[in-house]
Amino acid sequence: KKAFVCGVVCQFGFMPLYASILTRIFKVDMTEDALYNYQSAVLGMTIVGCLPGGTTSNLFTWFCKGNVPLSILMSVVSNAAALGAMPL
């Protein structure tokens, strides 16, 4: 249960935060010869940070002899939660 809660918090809390921080760190690179608005890029990167992982995470978990059922559960839950969390 603890690992599941940690996974959900990381997926919908830390990942968008890290994506947003990275856009601020690379602000100069993103604005110099860009054909887009910087605020749009920040929003887009934050949304990409919220996207759930795919089935590849389950494959890598299996390769590393990790907890595959937990990985599958996290994939299912993050995909279902993304339907409601992404519009926020």
C-alpha positions in Angstrom: 0.0 0.0 0.0 2.8 2.4 0.8 4.5 1.8 -2.6 1.2 2.4 -4.4 0.7 5.7 -2.7 4.3 6.7 -3.3 3.8 5.9 -7.0 0.6 7.9 -7.4 2.2 10.9 -5.6 5.3 10.7 -7.8 3.3 10.4 -11.0 0.9 13.3 -10.4 2.9 15.4 -8.0 6.7 15.2 -8.5 6.8 14.5 -12.3 4.8 17.6 -13.3 6.9 19.6 -10.8 10.2 18.3 -12.2 9.0 19.1 -15.8 8.1 22.6 -14.8 11.4 23.1 -13.0 13.3 21.9 -16.1 11.5 24.4 -18.3 12.5 27.1 -16.0 16.2 25.9 -15.9 16.3 25.8 -19.7 14.3 29.0 -20.2 17.1 30.7 -22.2 17.5 27.8 -24.5 13.8 27.6 -25.1 13.3 31.2 -25.9 16.3 32.1 -28.1 15.3 30.9 -31.5 11.8 29.5 -30.6 8.8 29.7 -32.9 6.4 29.3 -29.9 5.4 31.1 -26.7 7.4 30.2 -23.6 4.3 29.9 -21.4 2.9 27.4 -23.9 6.1 25.4 -23.7 5.9 25.3 -19.9 2.3 24.2 -20.0 3.1 21.5 -22.6 6.0 20.1 -20.6 4.0 20.1 -17.4 1.3 18.1 -19.2 3.8 15.7 -20.6 5.2 15.3 -17.1 1.7 14.2 -16.0 1.3 11.6 -18.7 1.2 8.0 -17.4 4.0 5.6 -18.3 3.3 2.9 -20.8 3.7 -0.8 -20.9 7.4 -0.3 -21.3 7.7 0.4 -17.6 6.2 -3.1 -16.9 8.7 -4.6 -19.2 11.6 -2.9 -17.6 10.3 -3.9 -14.2 10.2 -7.5 -15.3 13.8 -7.2 -16.7 15.0 -5.9 -13.4 13.2 -8.6 -11.5 11.0 -6.0 -9.8 7.5 -6.1 -8.5 5.6 -6.6 -11.8 2.1 -6.8 -10.3 2.7 -3.5 -8.6 4.0 -2.0 -11.8 0.9 -3.3 -13.7 -1.4 -1.9 -11.0 0.4 1.5 -11.2 0.0 1.5 -15.0 -3.7 0.8 -14.8 -4.4 3.3 -12.0 -2.3 6.1 -13.6 -4.0 5.6 -16.9 -7.4 5.8 -15.3 -6.5 8.7 -13.0 -5.0 10.6 -16.0 -8.5 10.9 -17.4 -9.5 13.0 -14.5 -6.2 14.6 -13.5 -5.1 15.8 -16.9 -7.8 18.4 -17.3 -6.8 20.0 -14.0 
